[in-house]
Amino acid sequence: MSDEDKELELLKAKRLAEMQKNLSIQDQSSENITEESQKPKLSLRDYVVNSLGHRGMEVLQNAEYQFPNESKIIIEKLGELISSGDINETLDGGKLLVLFRSVGLSIRMENKINVEKDGKFVSIADKFKKTTNDDEL
């Protein structure tokens, strides 16, 4: 074989390698596209739920139960802000409660006060019941 034939073979081999590389890249990109299309899209509420912190879910559930129409609108707008990246912090229950109250929704939360008695935490209602029973005896 002459030098020209060898150079031609090298060029053909190089070109074939480039074409195979391009083909594999196209296959990978098409696989990524199909994987992305198969992933379920998150709803706006899911964005809010994923960004909730301590006691946030409790506040959200109370808001949805007590004010279903109004809280749906607020959650959609909040979900849009979170999905766009305008809000990127975790929303704990206090922040979410302040948000709902600032728009005029007074969400009622269940309160429980515990006190320590003999090294154990008991509810204040139980403590008052026991002290009134002790006083009667």
PyRosetta script that sets phi, psi and omega in degrees:
from pyrosetta import init, pose_from_sequence

init()
pose = pose_from_sequence("MSDEDKELELLKAKRLAEMQKNLSIQDQSSENITEESQKPKLSLRDYVVNSLGHRGMEVLQNAEYQFPNESKIIIEKLGELISSGDINETLDGGKLLVLFRSVGLSIRMENKINVEKDGKFVSIADKFKKTTNDDEL")
pose.set_psi(1, 145.0)
pose.set_omega(1, -179.5)
pose.set_phi(2, -87.0)
pose.set_psi(2, 170.6)
pose.set_omega(2, -179.4)
pose.set_phi(3, -63.8)
pose.set_psi(3, -35.6)
pose.set_omega(3, 179.9)
pose.set_phi(4, -65.0)
pose.set_psi(4, -39.8)
pose.set_omega(4, 178.3)
pose.set_phi(5, -64.4)
pose.set_psi(5, -39.7)
pose.set_omega(5, 179.2)
pose.set_phi(6, -65.7)
pose.set_psi(6, -43.0)
pose.set_omega(6, 178.4)
pose.set_phi(7, -64.0)
pose.set_psi(7, -39.9)
pose.set_omega(7, 178.2)
pose.set_phi(8, -63.1)
pose.set_psi(8, -42.7)
pose.set_omega(8, 178.1)
pose.set_phi(9, -64.0)
pose.set_psi(9, -41.7)
pose.set_omega(9, 178.0)
pose.set_phi(10, -62.8)
pose.set_psi(10, -42.8)
pose.set_omega(10, 178.4)
pose.set_phi(11, -64.1)
pose.set_psi(11, -41.0)
pose.set_omega(11, 177.7)
pose.set_phi(12, -62.7)
pose.set_psi(12, -43.5)
pose.set_omega(12, -179.5)
pose.set_phi(13, -64.6)
pose.set_psi(13, -41.5)
pose.set_omega(13, 178.9)
pose.set_phi(14, -63.9)
pose.set_psi(14, -44.3)
pose.set_omega(14, 179.7)
pose.set_phi(15, -64.5)
pose.set_psi(15, -39.9)
pose.set_omega(15, 178.3)
pose.set_phi(16, -63.1)
pose.set_psi(16, -41.0)
pose.set_omega(16, 178.4)
pose.set_phi(17, -63.8)
pose.set_psi(17, -41.1)
pose.set_omega(17, 177.9)
pose.set_phi(18, -63.4)
pose.set_psi(18, -42.5)
pose.set_omega(18, -179.7)
pose.set_phi(19, -65.3)
pose.set_psi(19, -40.2)
pose.set_omega(19, 178.2)
pose.set_phi(20, -66.0)
pose.set_psi(20, -38.7)
pose.set_omega(20, 178.1)
pose.set_phi(21, -63.4)
pose.set_psi(21, -45.5)
pose.set_omega(21, 178.6)
pose.set_phi(22, -62.2)
pose.set_psi(22, -39.1)
pose.set_omega(22, 179.6)
pose.set_phi(23, -65.5)
pose.set_psi(23, -40.9)
pose.set_omega(23, 179.8)
pose.set_phi(24, -68.3)
pose.set_psi(24, -35.4)
pose.set_omega(24, 177.5)
pose.set_phi(25, -65.6)
pose.set_psi(25, -40.4)
pose.set_omega(25, 178.4)
pose.set_phi(26, -64.6)
pose.set_psi(26, -39.6)
pose.set_omega(26, 178.5)
pose.set_phi(27, -63.5)
pose.set_psi(27, -42.9)
pose.set_omega(27, 179.9)
pose.set_phi(28, -64.9)
pose.set_psi(28, -41.2)
pose.set_omega(28, -179.7)
pose.set_phi(29, -67.7)
pose.set_psi(29, -36.7)
pose.set_omega(29, 178.0)
pose.set_phi(30, -69.6)
pose.set_psi(30, -33.8)
pose.set_omega(30, 176.0)
pose.set_phi(31, -66.1)
pose.set_psi(31, -41.1)
pose.set_omega(31, 178.9)
pose.set_phi(32, -63.5)
pose.set_psi(32, -39.4)
pose.set_omega(32, 179.5)
pose.set_phi(33, -65.0)
pose.set_psi(33, -43.1)
pose.set_omega(33, 179.6)
pose.set_phi(34, -68.4)
pose.set_psi(34, -35.0)
pose.set_omega(34, 177.2)
pose.set_phi(35, -65.9)
pose.set_psi(35, -41.0)
pose.set_omega(35, 179.0)
pose.set_phi(36, -66.0)
pose.set_psi(36, -37.0)
pose.set_omega(36, 180.0)
pose.set_phi(37, -73.0)
pose.set_psi(37, -25.9)
pose.set_omega(37, 178.7)
pose.set_phi(38, -80.3)
pose.set_psi(38, -23.9)
pose.set_omega(38, 178.4)
pose.set_phi(39, -67.7)
pose.set_psi(39, 135.6)
pose.set_omega(39, 178.5)
pose.set_phi(40, -70.6)
pose.set_psi(40, 138.2)
pose.set_omega(40, 178.0)
pose.set_phi(41, -73.1)
pose.set_psi(41, 137.4)
pose.set_omega(41, 178.3)
pose.set_phi(42, -76.6)
pose.set_psi(42, 136.3)
pose.set_omega(42, 174.8)
pose.set_phi(43, -78.5)
pose.set_psi(43, 167.4)
pose.set_omega(43, -179.2)
pose.set_phi(44, -63.9)
pose.set_psi(44, -34.7)
pose.set_omega(44, 177.6)
pose.set_phi(45, -65.4)
pose.set_psi(45, -36.7)
pose.set_omega(45, 179.0)
pose.set_phi(46, -63.9)
pose.set_psi(46, -37.1)
pose.set_omega(46, 175.9)
pose.set_phi(47, -61.0)
pose.set_psi(47, -42.2)
pose.set_omega(47, 180.0)
pose.set_phi(48, -66.4)
pose.set_psi(48, -45.7)
pose.set_omega(48, -178.2)
pose.set_phi(49, -61.9)
pose.set_psi(49, -39.0)
pose.set_omega(49, -179.6)
pose.set_phi(50, -68.4)
pose.set_psi(50, -22.2)
pose.set_omega(50, -178.7)
pose.set_phi(51, -99.1)
pose.set_psi(51, 6.2)
pose.set_omega(51, -179.3)
pose.set_phi(52, -78.1)
pose.set_psi(52, 145.4)
pose.set_omega(52, 178.4)
pose.set_phi(53, -111.1)
pose.set_psi(53, -145.1)
pose.set_omega(53, -176.0)
pose.set_phi(54, -59.5)
pose.set_psi(54, 121.3)
pose.set_omega(54, 178.6)
pose.set_phi(55, 61.7)
pose.set_psi(55, 13.1)
pose.set_omega(55, 179.2)
pose.set_phi(56, -68.1)
pose.set_psi(56, -39.7)
pose.set_omega(56, -179.2)
pose.set_phi(57, -65.7)
pose.set_psi(57, -35.6)
pose.set_omega(57, 178.3)
pose.set_phi(58, -63.2)
pose.set_psi(58, -44.1)
pose.set_omega(58, 178.3)
pose.set_phi(59, -65.5)
pose.set_psi(59, -42.3)
pose.set_omega(59, -179.8)
pose.set_phi(60, -62.0)
pose.set_psi(60, -44.3)
pose.set_omega(60, 179.9)
pose.set_phi(61, -65.6)
pose.set_psi(61, -41.3)
pose.set_omega(61, 176.9)
pose.set_phi(62, -63.3)
pose.set_psi(62, -39.9)
pose.set_omega(62, 179.5)
pose.set_phi(63, -64.9)
pose.set_psi(63, -44.2)
pose.set_omega(63, -179.9)
pose.set_phi(64, -66.0)
pose.set_psi(64, -32.8)
pose.set_omega(64, 179.7)
pose.set_phi(65, -75.0)
pose.set_psi(65, -43.1)
pose.set_omega(65, -174.1)
pose.set_phi(66, -81.9)
pose.set_psi(66, -35.6)
pose.set_omega(66, -178.8)
pose.set_phi(67, -134.8)
pose.set_psi(67, 75.3)
pose.set_omega(67, -172.9)
pose.set_phi(68, -64.1)
pose.set_psi(68, -43.1)
pose.set_omega(68, -176.9)
pose.set_phi(69, -71.2)
pose.set_psi(69, -46.8)
pose.set_omega(69, -178.0)
pose.set_phi(70, -67.2)
pose.set_psi(70, -41.9)
pose.set_omega(70, -178.1)
pose.set_phi(71, -68.4)
pose.set_psi(71, -30.5)
pose.set_omega(71, 177.4)
pose.set_phi(72, -62.6)
pose.set_psi(72, -43.1)
pose.set_omega(72, 179.4)
pose.set_phi(73, -64.5)
pose.set_psi(73, -44.7)
pose.set_omega(73, -178.7)
pose.set_phi(74, -65.4)
pose.set_psi(74, -40.7)
pose.set_omega(74, -179.0)
pose.set_phi(75, -66.6)
pose.set_psi(75, -38.3)
pose.set_omega(75, 177.6)
pose.set_phi(76, -63.0)
pose.set_psi(76, -45.1)
pose.set_omega(76, 179.6)
pose.set_phi(77, -66.2)
pose.set_psi(77, -40.4)
pose.set_omega(77, 178.6)
pose.set_phi(78, -65.7)
pose.set_psi(78, -38.6)
pose.set_omega(78, 177.0)
pose.set_phi(79, -64.2)
pose.set_psi(79, -38.0)
pose.set_omega(79, 176.7)
pose.set_phi(80, -63.0)
pose.set_psi(80, -42.3)
pose.set_omega(80, -179.7)
pose.set_phi(81, -66.3)
pose.set_psi(81, -38.4)
pose.set_omega(81, -179.8)
pose.set_phi(82, -71.0)
pose.set_psi(82, -42.9)
pose.set_omega(82, -178.4)
pose.set_phi(83, -67.7)
pose.set_psi(83, -31.1)
pose.set_omega(83, 179.0)
pose.set_phi(84, -80.6)
pose.set_psi(84, -13.6)
pose.set_omega(84, 178.2)
pose.set_phi(85, 94.9)
pose.set_psi(85, 3.1)
pose.set_omega(85, 178.2)
pose.set_phi(86, -67.6)
pose.set_psi(86, -33.6)
pose.set_omega(86, 174.9)
pose.set_phi(87, -115.1)
pose.set_psi(87, 121.8)
pose.set_omega(87, -178.2)
pose.set_phi(88, -130.8)
pose.set_psi(88, 23.1)
pose.set_omega(88, 178.3)
pose.set_phi(89, -111.0)
pose.set_psi(89, 162.1)
pose.set_omega(89, 178.0)
pose.set_phi(90, -78.5)
pose.set_psi(90, 142.1)
pose.set_omega(90, -179.4)
pose.set_phi(91, -103.8)
pose.set_psi(91, 106.7)
pose.set_omega(91, 176.2)
pose.set_phi(92, -82.8)
pose.set_psi(92, 176.7)
pose.set_omega(92, -175.8)
pose.set_phi(93, -61.0)
pose.set_psi(93, -37.9)
pose.set_omega(93, -179.3)
pose.set_phi(94, -64.5)
pose.set_psi(94, -44.8)
pose.set_omega(94, 179.7)
pose.set_phi(95, -64.3)
pose.set_psi(95, -41.3)
pose.set_omega(95, -179.7)
pose.set_phi(96, -67.2)
pose.set_psi(96, -39.3)
pose.set_omega(96, 178.2)
pose.set_phi(97, -64.3)
pose.set_psi(97, -41.6)
pose.set_omega(97, 177.2)
pose.set_phi(98, -63.0)
pose.set_psi(98, -39.7)
pose.set_omega(98, 178.5)
pose.set_phi(99, -60.7)
pose.set_psi(99, -49.1)
pose.set_omega(99, -179.3)
pose.set_phi(100, -64.2)
pose.set_psi(100, -39.9)
pose.set_omega(100, -179.7)
pose.set_phi(101, -70.3)
pose.set_psi(101, -30.5)
pose.set_omega(101, -180.0)
pose.set_phi(102, -69.2)
pose.set_psi(102, -24.6)
pose.set_omega(102, 176.5)
pose.set_phi(103, -94.5)
pose.set_psi(103, 6.1)
pose.set_omega(103, 173.4)
pose.set_phi(104, 99.5)
pose.set_psi(104, 8.7)
pose.set_omega(104, 178.4)
pose.set_phi(105, -100.9)
pose.set_psi(105, 113.6)
pose.set_omega(105, -179.8)
pose.set_phi(106, -90.4)
pose.set_psi(106, 92.6)
pose.set_omega(106, -178.8)
pose.set_phi(107, -77.0)
pose.set_psi(107, 126.8)
pose.set_omega(107, 177.9)
pose.set_phi(108, -89.9)
pose.set_psi(108, 127.9)
pose.set_omega(108, 179.8)
pose.set_phi(109, -114.4)
pose.set_psi(109, 148.0)
pose.set_omega(109, 177.1)
pose.set_phi(110, -77.0)
pose.set_psi(110, 128.0)
pose.set_omega(110, 179.9)
pose.set_phi(111, -106.9)
pose.set_psi(111, 143.1)
pose.set_omega(111, 177.5)
pose.set_phi(112, -141.9)
pose.set_psi(112, 126.8)
pose.set_omega(112, 178.9)
pose.set_phi(113, -111.0)
pose.set_psi(113, 125.2)
pose.set_omega(113, 178.0)
pose.set_phi(114, -111.3)
pose.set_psi(114, 141.6)
pose.set_omega(114, 176.2)
pose.set_phi(115, -123.9)
pose.set_psi(115, 157.7)
pose.set_omega(115, -178.5)
pose.set_phi(116, -93.3)
pose.set_psi(116, 130.0)
pose.set_omega(116, 177.8)
pose.set_phi(117, -140.5)
pose.set_psi(117, 120.2)
pose.set_omega(117, -179.9)
pose.set_phi(118, 56.6)
pose.set_psi(118, 38.7)
pose.set_omega(118, 177.7)
pose.set_phi(119, 79.7)
pose.set_psi(119, 3.1)
pose.set_omega(119, 179.1)
pose.set_phi(120, -121.2)
pose.set_psi(120, 150.7)
pose.set_omega(120, 176.3)
pose.set_phi(121, -93.4)
pose.set_psi(121, 124.4)
pose.set_omega(121, 177.1)
pose.set_phi(122, -126.3)
pose.set_psi(122, 155.3)
pose.set_omega(122, 179.5)
pose.set_phi(123, -69.5)
pose.set_psi(123, 152.4)
pose.set_omega(123, -177.0)
pose.set_phi(124, -66.4)
pose.set_psi(124, -29.4)
pose.set_omega(124, 177.3)
pose.set_phi(125, -64.8)
pose.set_psi(125, -42.4)
pose.set_omega(125, 177.8)
pose.set_phi(126, -64.9)
pose.set_psi(126, -38.1)
pose.set_omega(126, 179.7)
pose.set_phi(127, -64.2)
pose.set_psi(127, -42.4)
pose.set_omega(127, 179.3)
pose.set_phi(128, -67.3)
pose.set_psi(128, -38.1)
pose.set_omega(128, 177.9)
pose.set_phi(129, -62.2)
pose.set_psi(129, -43.8)
pose.set_omega(129, -178.3)
pose.set_phi(130, -68.6)
pose.set_psi(130, -38.0)
pose.set_omega(130, -179.2)
pose.set_phi(131, -71.6)
pose.set_psi(131, -34.6)
pose.set_omega(131, 178.1)
pose.set_phi(132, -72.1)
pose.set_psi(132, -34.9)
pose.set_omega(132, 176.1)
pose.set_phi(133, -67.8)
pose.set_psi(133, -36.3)
pose.set_omega(133, 178.0)
pose.set_phi(134, -68.0)
pose.set_psi(134, -36.4)
pose.set_omega(134, -179.7)
pose.set_phi(135, -68.7)
pose.set_psi(135, -33.5)
pose.set_omega(135, -178.4)
pose.set_phi(136, -72.3)
pose.set_psi(136, -26.9)
pose.set_omega(136, -178.5)
pose.set_phi(137, -78.8)
pose.dump_pdb("model.pdb")
